[in-house]
Amino acid sequence: MKVYAVLRGFPGLGRVIAGFELLKHLENKFNAIVKVSTYLQGDSYINTKGYTSSIEIDEKDISSVGVISVSKSGEKLMEDIVSFNPDIVIIDGEPIFLQNLKISYPNLYIVSLLNPFDVNNPYNQKSSQDFFSYMYSFADLSIVHGLWEEQKPNNFKDYLSVNSIIRDSIPTISFSEKSNSIVCLLGGGSKTVNSGFTYGTIEIAKQVIDIASFNENFDFTIYTSDKDIKNKIINYLKYKELSVENIRIIDSISDEREIYTNARLVIARAGRNTISELLTMNMPSIIIPTTANFRGSEQLCNCRKIESFNFQNIKTHHLDSGAEDLNHKMHKLFNTSVDIKNEVFIPGNLKAIEKILAIMKKKSPGNSIALSTNIN
């Protein structure tokens, strides 16, 4: 089996993490021969896992919805896929490239990984939603993964809606109720987003800094993969003339085990993948939507879903409520007794893999593939 993945490397890492996890699983458990192409912070992420992007994509060849398929980088990417002659191509976050690839090479079997908002986004204008839906409909199989199920659009082909596909190490990680470590996650990055998204991300860090200043017995680590955001946070500390010794700011992509292991609580930007990881670990956490008009609206919807589920160990916070309210919620979670072993969220990894393997068996009926029940 040969599998090629094209994964959009912005605005966060959710698009990259999901596709990359499927690719790794197919390689490690089923001896698939794999290739991956990604860019921006996606490239940095897979490098930390020992992989390299097959094609180097020039930043000038990237649009707000991924690689421009008729650019030099886009043409190189298509040539690389075709010369590899894969059994399937996994594409996440690249609607225009997906359509162009399918038009030019209709016999390629394409699996599209989608966010529920790709399928149904009430915050998108109708013309945009219709455009993206049409592009995604060219995929032979669409796997929609997130915090809720989405119904199949009429124009889509084979279809699966499952819980989020997350990193396979996450279910093995445990938090510590006795730790003094608080983690702040500002998402996988803020590339190609509007100023409101970046502003909201920095505001989350500011409120965490404020609560750190009056919780000296706890150590706070702020993770951002964006050096510009780190500089803005440092400037805030200088402006407020704060010398907070219990704060560290990390501006590189860090291993998830380093981030989560032994944390007491996580304060995080309310992205789909981060929330899904926190639910899987049943980690005490507070999620905060940014204040941007588009991606902030998506994160606000994520928060509303979480509020409706009423999980004990994960709460929402809104920036206009202020740092004091955030501090109150943090201490309330400290005093909440929860069964750590209780399964809150079962990732969609296994169902997605089973669907892909079933397709491979149909394509090559003589090739019997045993399904793995272990995503770790």
HUWOFEN-V140625 format. One record per pair of residues at least 12 apart in sequence whose ideal C-beta (glycine too) atoms are under 6 Angstrom apart, sorted by the first residue. I is the first residue (numbers start at 0). J is the second residue. Records with the same first field share a line. If there is no record, write none. Layout:
I=J, J
//
This chain:
0=31, 86, 359
1=32, 85, 86
2=25, 31, 33, 85, 87
3=34, 80, 83, 85, 88
4=18, 22, 35, 89
5=36, 90, 93
6=18, 37, 41, 91
7=65, 92, 93
8=37, 38, 39, 40, 41
9=39, 190, 191
10=190, 191, 192
11=186, 187, 188, 270
12=44, 187
13=270, 271, 272
14=91, 92
15=37, 41, 44
16=272
17=112, 164
18=89, 91, 112
20=164, 166, 167
22=35
24=352
28=371
34=53, 83
36=52, 53, 54, 76
37=52
38=56
39=190
40=188, 224
43=252
44=252
47=252
53=79
54=75, 76, 79
56=72
57=72
60=72
64=94
65=92, 93, 96
66=96
68=95, 96, 99
87=108, 110
88=107, 109
89=110
90=111
91=112
94=131, 134, 135
97=137
98=134, 137
101=137
108=139
109=138, 139
110=140
111=135, 138, 141
112=142
113=141, 143
114=145
115=143, 145, 149
116=297
118=143, 149
119=149
122=296
132=152
136=154, 155
139=156
140=157
141=155, 158
142=159, 351
143=160
144=161, 163, 164, 347
145=163, 271
146=304
147=304
148=160
159=354
161=347, 350
162=346, 347
163=271, 272, 275
164=347, 348, 351
165=275, 276, 346
166=255
167=374, 375
168=255
169=276, 279
170=279
172=259, 260, 280
174=262, 282
175=261
178=261, 263
179=217, 218
180=218, 262, 263
181=217, 219, 264
182=220, 262, 265
183=207, 221, 266
184=222, 267, 273
185=200, 223, 268
186=268, 270
188=224, 225
189=225
193=291
195=290, 291
196=289, 291, 294
199=289, 290, 291, 295
200=289
201=231
202=318
203=287
204=221, 232
205=235
206=322, 325
207=266
209=322
210=322, 325, 326
211=243, 245, 246
212=243
215=245
218=245
219=245, 246
220=247
221=248
222=249
223=250
224=252
226=250
229=248, 250
232=248
264=283, 332
265=282, 284
266=285
267=286
269=286, 287, 288, 298, 301, 302
274=286, 301
277=313
278=343, 344
279=344, 346
281=312, 339, 343
283=312, 332
284=313
285=314, 316, 328
286=315
287=316
288=302
302=315
311=335, 337
312=337
314=328
316=328
348=374
349=374
353=370
356=368
//
